[in-house]
Amino acid sequence: MRPVGEVEFVEGLYGAAEALDKQQLLDVLPALIEQSCDPEIEWFEDPQRADSRIYRGHAGVLQSFTQWLEGFDEYGFVVE
């Protein structure tokens, strides 16, 4: 499997998650990350964030998303 680029990953994530609520997104993220990311991925968060880190591997990407989503009681978006 060819690892996808950043643009393809984000497009896939938004395309797959547009109709999901927060819990549904958390439920599908492990499979989406596994399908979309190289197992040795390095996930760099915005260095301007006070809690910015680098996460490694599928588990790291999932941890980053999970921690970010904890900040929302509800989560949703609309792609324009």
C-alpha positions as CSV (number, residue, x, y, z in Angstrom):
1,M,0.0,0.0,0.0
2,R,1.3,3.4,-0.9
3,P,1.2,5.9,2.0
4,V,-1.0,8.8,1.2
5,G,0.2,12.4,1.4
6,E,-1.0,15.0,3.9
7,V,-3.5,16.4,1.5
8,E,-5.0,13.0,0.7
9,F,-5.2,12.1,4.4
10,V,-7.0,15.3,5.3
11,E,-9.4,15.0,2.4
12,G,-10.1,11.4,3.3
13,L,-10.6,12.2,7.0
14,Y,-13.0,15.1,6.3
15,G,-14.8,13.1,3.6
16,A,-15.3,10.1,5.9
17,A,-16.1,12.1,9.0
18,E,-18.4,14.9,7.7
19,A,-21.6,13.0,8.8
20,L,-20.2,11.6,12.0
21,D,-20.6,12.9,15.6
22,K,-17.7,12.9,18.0
23,Q,-18.1,9.4,19.3
24,Q,-18.6,7.9,15.8
25,L,-15.5,9.7,14.7
26,L,-13.5,8.3,17.6
27,D,-14.8,4.8,16.7
28,V,-13.7,5.0,13.1
29,L,-10.4,6.8,13.6
30,P,-8.3,3.7,14.3
31,A,-9.3,2.1,11.0
32,L,-9.0,5.3,9.0
33,I,-5.5,6.0,10.4
34,E,-4.4,2.4,9.7
35,Q,-5.7,2.6,6.1
36,S,-4.3,6.1,5.5
37,C,-1.0,6.3,7.3
38,D,2.3,4.5,7.1
39,P,2.9,2.5,10.3
40,E,6.0,4.6,11.0
41,I,4.3,8.0,10.6
42,E,5.6,11.0,12.5
43,W,2.7,13.3,13.3
44,F,3.9,16.9,14.1
45,E,1.4,19.1,15.9
46,D,1.5,22.9,15.4
47,P,4.7,24.1,17.1
48,Q,3.0,27.3,18.2
49,R,0.7,25.3,20.5
50,A,1.8,25.2,24.2
51,D,1.3,21.5,24.3
52,S,2.7,20.7,20.9
53,R,4.4,17.3,20.5
54,I,5.5,14.8,17.9
55,Y,3.5,11.6,17.8
56,R,4.8,8.4,16.2
57,G,3.0,5.5,14.6
58,H,-0.7,4.8,14.3
59,A,-1.2,4.8,18.1
60,G,0.4,8.3,18.2
61,V,-1.8,9.8,15.6
62,L,-4.8,8.3,17.4
63,Q,-3.6,9.7,20.7
64,S,-3.2,13.2,19.1
65,F,-6.7,13.2,17.7
66,T,-8.3,11.8,20.9
67,Q,-6.6,14.4,23.0
68,W,-7.7,17.2,20.7
69,L,-11.3,15.9,20.5
70,E,-11.5,15.8,24.3
71,G,-11.7,19.6,24.2
72,F,-15.1,19.5,22.6
73,D,-18.4,18.4,24.1
74,E,-19.8,18.0,20.6
75,Y,-17.9,18.0,17.4
76,G,-19.0,18.5,13.8
77,F,-18.1,20.4,10.7
78,V,-19.1,21.1,7.2
79,V,-16.7,21.0,4.3
80,E,-17.1,23.9,1.8
